[in-house]
Amino acid sequence: MKDLKYLIIFLLTLCMCSRVNAANIVYPKTTTTKINSPVTFFIGNEKPDKKLKINGEEVTVHPSGGFYHVVKLNDGNNVFTIDNGNSSETKTYTIIKPIIKETEDNQEYVSFDNDMTYITIADNVPLRAFPNESGQGRLQHLQKGIPLNIIGEQAGYYKAKLARDDYAWIDKKYVFRNDNFDNSPAKILSYDYEENIKDKTFTIKLDKKEPFILSETKTYKVIDNNYETFATGLDLTIYNMTGYPENKYELHISSDSILYGYKAFYNDANELIIKVKKHPKVSRSYPLKGVIITLDPGHGGDEFGAIGCLGDNEKDINLKFALEIKKALEKVGATVYLTRDNDSEIGLYDRVKFSQEKNSDIFISIHQNALPDSQAESMKSGTGVYYFYPQSAQLANTILKVLTKNLSMNNDKVHQESFAVVRNPESLSILVEIGYIINPDDNAKLINHEFHKKTANAFVKALEKYYVDQQN
């Protein structure tokens, strides 16, 4: 029995040593997985002094221990052996690349013999330029109870005729047919305008609700040899209106400076209300005093986000950054709210709603970046900023310039993307990917507390610069 006891202890120790000696693979997450891409990567960590190899090819290990190694995939089974030269056991991964057969696309457009009236059955329904979920194709978000003249269908979407030459698409699941609805052109009953120090309000009373599109007018300026976007006002079009050319009522709303947030909605009295915030005049000494900012640490709870090569969860890093940024912003007079201050899970639209309820001037979602398998060979690093509405483009550009300069991060550029958390016109809304958590060099910085504090100070500088620049 005594010998058996020692044997068990020896075997357990041997197993533990094997686990310690073997490289820690963060991605792929399982030893057998399917990846539909011609390339992928192995991401993980190992002791920097080990000679790590994957299928005999040497892997570069960062001084922090992190590594990022690209491999090519053939159709079918791809077997990879991971060996650090000192382990009694090697790790084997099998990656299956599916053989994809081309299929015919039978989702052709079908035109209806007769036009039909459909009514929206939910709020925040996307009216689209194309019969797909292309983010840049969003034209407007409609409220419940808006009638549409439907003339055809394609790929799960109905085609709506808004005017003689104006068409849009809407997901079939968000509307229902109502043959008894009177869809004759609507009338404008009254028009009102109010202005105060904070905003302008336009109120257009109709005899019934009709679809509308409120879009930003924009211009471009050359700054540092780049074309940058400036939103200068709003264009409103209300469709199916009597007494106007092509049954369209059109209104241009100019802005005293660049746009700073707006919203448009129908109330129960069939009044279309457009509220446009004014860009505030700020003190050059304390430009952020009184500014309301919502910080959104991405992911949380069961939503881990990306996992770094050193094994860190994005959700935790996001929160650490947000807490430091909040502290730094409050020191200079900003009012700062967090969508979460602990490891809790929050829905994407709940994050936007929270910001709107706080009447935020600025919404910043904090994230760390990763890459899809298909882009593995790009091995990107650095800071990138994302926005959806053009009014947020200048804030995005300023944030990126200041962060990359002050943090010595690569410039991963400004991008216009339809992420749910930045589809919020009521404030300037951006998403900041501070670094690539899967990149060993970036990952080492992202888990460093001093880097968190340096980043927080850079955010303060960037936001102060944005507000001061708008006074010029």
URPEPE-V960713 format. One record per pair of residues at least 6 apart in sequence whose ideal C-beta (glycine too) atoms are under 8 Angstrom apart, sorted by sequence separation. I is the first residue (numbers start at 0). J is the second residue. D is the distance in whole Angstrom. If there is no record, write none. Layout:
<<I:J:D> <I:J:D>>
//
This chain:
<<45:51:5> <51:57:7> <52:58:6> <60:66:5> <127:133:7> <151:157:7> <152:158:7> <160:166:6> <161:167:6> <193:199:7> <194:200:7> <220:226:7> <221:227:8> <240:246:5> <243:249:8> <265:271:6> <266:272:6> <281:287:8> <282:288:6> <298:304:4> <306:312:6> <307:313:7> <329:335:5> <339:345:6> <386:392:6> <402:408:7> <403:409:7> <422:428:8> <435:441:5> <436:442:6> <444:450:5> <27:34:7> <50:57:7> <51:58:4> <59:66:6> <70:77:8> <82:89:5> <129:136:5> <151:158:4> <159:166:7> <192:199:7> <193:200:5> <219:226:5> <220:227:6> <239:246:6> <240:247:6> <264:271:8> <265:272:8> <281:288:7> <297:304:6> <306:313:7> <328:335:5> <338:345:6> <370:377:7> <403:410:5> <421:428:4> <434:441:4> <435:442:8> <58:66:5> <81:89:6> <82:90:8> <128:136:4> <149:157:5> <150:158:5> <158:166:6> <159:167:5> <192:200:7> <219:227:7> <238:246:7> <240:248:4> <263:271:7> <264:272:6> <304:312:7> <305:313:4> <345:353:8> <354:362:5> <386:394:8> <420:428:7> <421:429:6> <434:442:8> <51:60:6> <59:68:8> <70:79:6> <80:89:5> <81:90:4> <127:136:5> <128:137:8> <149:158:7> <150:159:7> <158:167:8> <159:168:7> <192:201:6> <193:202:8> <219:228:6> <220:229:6> <238:247:6> <263:272:7> <281:290:8> <303:312:5> <304:313:3> <307:316:8> <370:379:6> <386:395:5> <421:430:5> <436:445:6> <58:68:5> <80:90:7> <81:91:8> <127:137:6> <128:138:6> <147:157:7> <149:159:6> <150:160:5> <158:168:6> <159:169:6> <191:201:8> <192:202:7> <218:228:8> <219:229:7> <237:247:7> <263:273:5> <279:289:8> <303:313:7> <304:314:5> <325:335:5> <385:395:7> <420:430:6> <434:444:6> <49:60:7> <80:91:5> <81:92:7> <126:137:7> <127:138:6> <148:159:6> <149:160:8> <157:168:7> <190:201:8> <191:202:4> <217:228:6> <218:229:5> <236:247:6> <237:248:4> <262:273:8> <263:274:8> <279:290:8> <303:314:6> <324:335:8> <338:349:8> <351:362:8> <368:379:7> <384:395:4> <399:410:7> <434:445:5> <27:39:7> <41:53:6> <56:68:8> <79:91:7> <125:137:5> <126:138:5> <147:159:4> <148:160:5> <156:168:4> <157:169:5> <190:202:7> <217:229:6> <236:248:7> <237:249:8> <261:273:7> <262:274:5> <302:314:6> <325:337:6> <338:350:5> <384:396:8> <418:430:6> <433:445:7> <45:58:8> <47:60:5> <78:91:6> <79:92:5> <125:138:8> <126:139:5> <148:161:8> <156:169:6> <189:202:8> <190:203:6> <191:204:8> <217:230:5> <218:231:6> <235:248:8> <236:249:5> <261:274:6> <304:317:7> <399:412:7> <26:40:7> <27:41:7> <46:60:8> <47:61:7> <78:92:7> <79:93:8> <125:139:8> <126:140:7> <156:170:6> <157:171:6> <189:203:8> <190:204:7> <216:230:7> <217:231:6> <235:249:7> <261:275:5> <298:312:8> <300:314:8> <350:364:7> <384:398:5> <399:413:5> <416:430:8> <26:41:7> <45:60:5> <47:62:6> <51:66:7> <53:68:6> <78:93:5> <79:94:7> <125:140:6> <126:141:6> <153:168:8> <155:170:7> <156:171:6> <189:204:4> <215:230:4> <216:231:5> <234:249:7> <235:250:4> <260:275:8> <261:276:6> <298:313:6> <299:314:5> <322:337:8> <338:353:5> <368:383:7> <384:399:5> <26:42:4> <47:63:8> <54:70:8> <77:93:7> <124:140:6> <125:141:8> <155:171:6> <187:203:6> <188:204:5> <216:232:5> <234:250:8> <235:251:8> <260:276:4> <297:313:7> <298:314:4> <321:337:6> <338:354:7> <383:399:7> <24:41:6> <25:42:5> <26:43:7> <41:58:8> <47:64:6> <53:70:7> <76:93:6> <77:94:5> <123:140:5> <124:141:5> <155:172:8> <157:174:7> <187:204:7> <188:205:7> <215:232:7> <216:233:7> <234:251:6> <235:252:7> <258:275:7> <259:276:5> <297:314:7> <336:353:7> <382:399:6> <396:413:6> <24:42:8> <25:43:5> <46:64:6> <76:94:8> <77:95:7> <123:141:8> <124:142:8> <187:205:6> <188:206:6> <215:233:6> <216:234:6> <233:251:7> <234:252:8> <259:277:7> <296:314:7> <299:317:8> <322:340:7> <336:354:8> <395:413:5> <24:43:4> <25:44:7> <44:63:8> <45:64:6> <76:95:6> <77:96:6> <122:141:8> <123:142:8> <124:143:8> <152:171:7> <186:205:7> <214:233:7> <215:234:8> <232:251:6> <233:252:4> <259:278:4> <298:317:6> <299:318:7> <23:43:5> <44:64:4> <75:95:7> <122:142:5> <185:205:5> <186:206:5> <213:233:6> <214:234:5> <232:252:6> <258:278:8> <259:279:8> <297:317:5> <382:402:5> <22:43:6> <23:44:5> <44:65:5> <45:66:6> <75:96:7> <122:143:5> <124:145:8> <185:206:6> <213:234:7> <232:253:5> <233:254:8> <252:273:7> <254:275:7> <257:278:7> <296:317:4> <318:339:7> <336:357:5> <382:403:5> <392:413:7> <411:432:7> <433:454:6> <22:44:7> <23:45:7> <43:65:8> <44:66:7> <72:94:6> <74:96:5> <108:130:8> <119:141:5> <121:143:6> <147:169:6> <185:207:5> <213:235:5> <231:253:7> <232:254:5> <255:277:6> <256:278:4> <296:318:4> <318:340:8> <381:403:7> <22:45:4> <42:65:8> <43:66:6> <73:96:6> <74:97:8> <75:98:7> <119:142:7> <120:143:6> <130:153:5> <131:154:7> <185:208:8> <212:235:8> <231:254:6> <252:275:6> <255:278:7> <318:341:8> <336:359:7> <392:415:8> <42:66:7> <72:96:4> <74:98:5> <119:143:6> <130:154:5> <185:209:5> <211:235:7> <212:236:5> <230:254:8> <254:278:8> <296:320:7> <318:342:7> <382:406:7> <411:435:8> <41:66:7> <42:67:5> <54:79:5> <55:80:8> <119:144:6> <130:155:8> <131:156:8> <149:174:8> <211:236:6> <233:258:7> <296:321:4> <408:433:8> <41:67:8> <42:68:8> <53:79:6> <54:80:6> <118:144:6> <119:145:5> <130:156:4> <211:237:4> <212:238:8> <231:257:7> <232:258:7> <295:321:8> <382:408:4> <389:415:8> <408:434:6> <22:49:8> <40:67:6> <41:68:5> <53:80:7> <118:145:7> <147:174:7> <149:176:8> <210:237:8> <211:238:7> <230:257:6> <231:258:7> <294:321:5> <315:342:7> <381:408:5> <382:409:7> <386:413:7> <40:68:6> <53:81:5> <118:146:6> <119:147:7> <130:158:7> <141:169:8> <209:237:6> <210:238:5> <229:257:5> <230:258:4> <233:261:6> <235:263:8> <314:342:7> <380:408:8> <381:409:3> <382:410:7> <383:411:3> <384:412:8> <385:413:8> <386:414:8> <387:415:7> <22:51:6> <40:69:5> <41:70:7> <52:81:8> <53:82:8> <117:146:7> <118:147:8> <127:156:7> <138:167:6> <209:238:6> <210:239:7> <380:409:5> <381:410:6> <382:411:6> <383:412:6> <384:413:5> <385:414:5> <386:415:6> <387:416:7> <402:431:7> <39:69:8> <40:70:7> <51:81:7> <52:82:5> <116:146:5> <117:147:5> <209:239:5> <294:324:6> <379:409:8> <381:411:4> <383:413:7> <384:414:7> <385:415:7> <386:416:8> <387:417:6> <391:421:7> <38:69:6> <39:70:6> <51:82:8> <52:83:8> <116:147:7> <146:177:8> <209:240:7> <294:325:6> <380:411:8> <383:414:6> <385:416:5> <387:418:7> <398:429:7> <402:433:7> <38:70:7> <51:83:5> <52:84:7> <116:148:6> <117:149:5> <205:237:8> <379:411:6> <38:71:5> <39:72:6> <50:83:7> <51:84:8> <115:148:8> <116:149:7> <126:159:8> <361:394:7> <385:418:6> <388:421:8> <394:427:5> <398:431:6> <408:441:8> <37:71:6> <38:72:6> <49:83:4> <50:84:5> <114:148:5> <115:149:5> <146:180:6> <148:182:6> <203:237:7> <237:271:7> <387:421:5> <388:422:8> <390:424:7> <395:429:5> <37:72:6> <49:84:7> <114:149:7> <216:251:7> <363:398:8> <386:421:6> <387:422:5> <388:423:8> <394:429:6> <36:72:6> <49:85:6> <114:150:5> <146:182:5> <292:328:6> <385:421:6> <388:424:5> <391:427:5> <408:444:8> <46:83:8> <390:427:6> <391:428:6> <34:72:7> <41:79:7> <45:83:6> <111:149:7> <130:168:5> <235:273:7> <391:429:5> <406:444:8> <111:150:6> <128:167:7> <129:168:6> <324:363:8> <41:81:7> <110:150:7> <111:151:5> <117:157:6> <127:167:6> <128:168:7> <233:273:7> <299:339:5> <388:428:7> <110:151:4> <111:152:8> <126:167:5> <127:168:5> <287:328:7> <292:333:5> <294:335:6> <296:337:7> <324:365:7> <387:428:7> <109:151:6> <117:159:8> <126:168:8> <127:169:7> <233:275:7> <290:332:8> <291:333:8> <292:334:7> <293:335:8> <294:336:7> <295:337:8> <296:338:7> <299:341:8> <300:342:6> <302:344:6> <386:428:7> <108:151:6> <109:152:5> <126:169:6> <127:170:8> <167:210:8> <215:258:6> <288:331:7> <289:332:7> <290:333:5> <291:334:5> <292:335:5> <293:336:5> <294:337:5> <295:338:4> <296:339:6> <299:342:6> <300:343:5> <301:344:6> <368:411:7> <386:429:5> <22:66:8> <108:152:8> <109:153:7> <125:169:7> <287:331:5> <288:332:3> <289:333:8> <290:334:7> <292:336:7> <293:337:8> <294:338:7> <295:339:8> <299:343:5> <300:344:3> <321:365:5> <385:429:7> <386:430:8> <406:450:7> <108:153:4> <124:169:7> <125:170:7> <203:248:8> <287:332:6> <288:333:7> <289:334:7> <291:336:8> <293:338:7> <299:344:5> <300:345:8> <320:365:5> <384:429:6> <385:430:4> <107:153:7> <114:160:7> <124:170:7> <285:331:7> <287:333:4> <299:345:6> <384:430:7> <385:431:8> <106:153:6> <203:250:8> <285:332:5> <384:431:5> <385:432:7> <406:453:6> <106:154:4> <213:261:8> <317:365:5> <383:431:8> <384:432:7> <405:453:7> <406:454:6> <106:155:8> <124:173:4> <161:210:6> <201:250:7> <317:366:6> <382:431:7> <383:432:5> <108:158:7> <119:169:8> <124:174:8> <213:263:5> <317:367:7> <382:432:7> <41:92:8> <159:210:8> <161:212:8> <201:252:7> <316:367:6> <382:433:6> <405:456:7> <406:457:6> <117:169:8> <121:173:6> <185:237:8> <211:263:7> <382:434:6> <402:454:7> <405:457:4> <120:173:6> <187:240:7> <199:252:8> <313:366:7> <381:434:7> <119:173:6> <120:174:6> <185:239:6> <186:240:8> <313:367:5> <364:418:8> <380:434:7> <381:435:7> <39:94:7> <119:174:6> <120:175:6> <184:239:5> <185:240:6> <186:241:6> <187:242:8> <295:350:5> <380:435:5> <402:457:5> <405:460:7> <118:174:6> <184:240:6> <185:241:7> <186:242:7> <313:369:8> <364:420:5> <379:435:6> <401:457:6> <402:458:7> <24:81:7> <117:174:4> <118:175:6> <182:239:7> <184:241:4> <208:265:5> <364:421:7> <117:175:6> <183:241:8> <362:420:7> <380:438:4> <22:81:6> <37:96:8> <117:176:5> <118:177:5> <295:354:7> <362:421:8> <379:438:7> <401:460:5> <402:461:6> <21:81:8> <30:90:7> <32:92:8> <34:94:5> <36:96:7> <116:176:7> <117:177:7> <211:271:7> <213:273:7> <293:353:7> <307:367:7> <378:438:7> <380:440:6> <381:441:7> <398:458:7> <401:461:4> <22:83:5> <30:91:7> <31:92:7> <32:93:8> <33:94:8> <34:95:7> <35:96:7> <115:176:6> <116:177:6> <187:248:7> <208:269:6> <293:354:4> <362:423:6> <380:441:5> <400:461:8> <21:83:7> <30:92:5> <31:93:5> <32:94:6> <33:95:5> <34:96:6> <35:97:5> <116:178:7> <118:180:7> <146:208:7> <184:246:5> <207:269:6> <304:366:7> <305:367:6> <20:83:7> <30:93:7> <32:95:7> <33:96:8> <115:178:7> <145:208:6> <146:209:7> <147:210:6> <206:269:7> <208:271:8> <304:367:7> <305:368:7> <398:461:5> <401:464:6> <31:95:7> <33:97:6> <35:99:7> <116:180:5> <144:208:6> <145:209:7> <146:210:7> <204:268:7> <205:269:5> <293:357:6> <305:369:4> <362:426:5> <364:428:8> <366:430:6> <368:432:4> <397:461:6> <398:462:8> <20:85:6> <21:86:5> <27:92:6> <145:210:5> <204:269:6> <205:270:8> <361:426:6> <362:427:7> <363:428:8> <364:429:7> <366:431:7> <367:432:6> <370:435:7> <20:86:4> <24:90:7> <116:182:5> <142:208:8> <204:270:5> <205:271:7> <291:357:6> <293:359:4> <359:425:8> <360:426:6> <361:427:5> <362:428:4> <363:429:6> <364:430:4> <365:431:6> <366:432:5> <367:433:6> <368:434:7> <369:435:7> <20:87:8> <21:88:6> <27:94:6> <203:270:7> <204:271:8> <291:358:6> <292:359:6> <295:362:7> <297:364:6> <359:426:5> <360:427:7> <361:428:8> <362:429:7> <363:430:8> <364:431:7> <366:433:7> <367:434:6> <368:435:5> <369:436:6> <370:437:7> <397:464:6> <398:465:8> <21:89:8> <22:90:7> <24:92:7> <202:270:5> <203:271:5> <291:359:5> <292:360:7> <293:361:7> <295:363:7> <297:365:6> <298:366:8> <351:419:7> <355:423:7> <361:429:8> <363:431:6> <365:433:7> <367:435:7> <368:436:7> <369:437:5> <397:465:4> <17:86:6> <21:90:6> <141:210:6> <202:271:7> <291:360:5> <292:361:5> <293:362:5> <294:363:6> <295:364:4> <296:365:5> <297:366:4> <351:420:6> <354:423:6> <367:436:4> <368:437:8> <17:87:6> <202:272:5> <203:273:8> <290:360:5> <291:361:8> <292:362:8> <293:363:7> <295:365:6> <350:420:5> <355:425:5> <17:88:5> <139:210:8> <165:236:8> <201:272:7> <202:273:8> <290:361:7> <292:363:7> <294:365:6> <348:419:6> <351:422:7> <354:425:8> <355:426:8> <394:465:5> <397:468:7> <139:211:7> <200:272:7> <201:273:4> <347:419:4> <351:423:5> <354:426:6> <393:465:7> <139:212:5> <165:238:7> <200:273:7> <201:274:8> <347:420:6> <13:87:8> <138:212:5> <139:213:7> <200:274:5> <201:275:8> <354:428:8> <139:214:8> <199:274:7> <200:275:8> <393:468:8> <138:214:7> <162:238:6> <198:274:6> <199:275:5> <161:238:4> <162:239:8> <198:275:6> <351:428:8> <161:239:8> <198:276:5> <199:277:7> <367:445:6> <197:276:7> <198:277:6> <165:245:8> <197:277:6> <164:245:8> <196:277:7> <279:360:8> <163:245:5> <165:247:7> <197:279:8> <162:245:5> <163:246:8> <126:210:7> <162:246:6> <276:360:8> <162:247:5> <126:212:7> <161:247:8> <148:239:7> <146:239:8> <363:458:8> <260:360:7> <259:360:7> <361:462:7> <320:433:6> <316:436:7> <142:264:6> <142:265:6> <297:420:8> <313:436:6> <295:420:6> <311:436:7> <327:452:8> <328:455:8> <308:436:8> <323:451:5> <327:455:4> <331:459:6> <261:390:8> <307:436:4> <308:437:6> <316:445:5> <319:448:8> <323:452:6> <326:455:7> <327:456:6> <330:459:8> <333:462:8> <260:390:7> <306:436:7> <307:437:6> <308:438:8> <309:439:8> <316:446:7> <324:454:7> <328:458:7> <258:389:8> <259:390:7> <305:436:5> <306:437:8> <308:439:5> <311:442:7> <320:451:6> <323:454:7> <324:455:4> <327:458:7> <328:459:6> <258:390:4> <305:437:6> <319:451:6> <323:455:4> <327:459:5> <331:463:7> <257:390:7> <293:426:8> <297:430:8> <309:442:5> <308:442:5> <309:443:7> <311:445:8> <320:454:6> <324:458:5> <328:462:7> <307:442:4> <311:446:6> <320:455:7> <257:393:6> <309:446:7> <307:445:7> <307:446:7> <230:388:7> <230:389:4> <229:389:8> <230:390:4> <228:389:5> <230:392:7> <262:424:6> <229:392:7> <261:424:6> <262:425:5> <228:392:4> <229:393:6> <260:424:7> <261:425:7> <227:392:7> <228:393:7> <260:425:5> <227:393:7> <260:426:5> <260:427:7> <259:427:7> <227:396:5> <292:462:8> <217:389:5> <287:459:7> <290:462:8> <215:388:6> <215:389:5> <222:396:8> <215:390:6> <287:462:6> <286:462:8> <287:463:6> <290:466:7> <223:400:8> <286:463:5> <287:466:7> <286:466:4> <286:467:5> <283:467:6> <281:466:5> <281:467:7> <279:466:8> <283:470:7> <281:469:8> <281:470:7> <280:470:7> <278:469:6> <257:469:7> <256:469:6> <123:348:8> <67:308:6> <65:307:7> <66:308:6> <65:308:4> <65:309:5> <64:309:7> <63:309:6> <61:308:8> <134:387:8> <44:308:6> <43:308:6> <44:309:5> <42:308:5> <44:310:7> <26:306:7> <135:415:7> <137:417:6> <25:306:5> <25:307:7> <134:416:6> <135:417:6> <140:422:8> <25:308:6> <134:417:2> <133:417:8> <134:418:8> <25:310:6> <137:422:7> <23:310:7> <69:375:5> <69:376:5> <69:378:7> <67:378:7> <40:370:8> <40:372:7> <39:372:4> <38:372:7> <36:371:7> <38:373:7> <40:375:4> <36:372:4> <37:373:7> <39:375:6> <35:372:8> <36:373:5> <38:375:5> <34:372:5> <38:376:6> <36:375:8> <67:437:6> <67:438:6> <67:439:6> <66:439:6> <65:439:3> <63:439:6> <65:442:5> <61:439:3> <65:443:7> <60:439:8> <61:440:6> <63:442:7> <63:443:4> <62:443:8> <61:443:7> <42:437:5> <40:437:8> <26:437:7>>
//
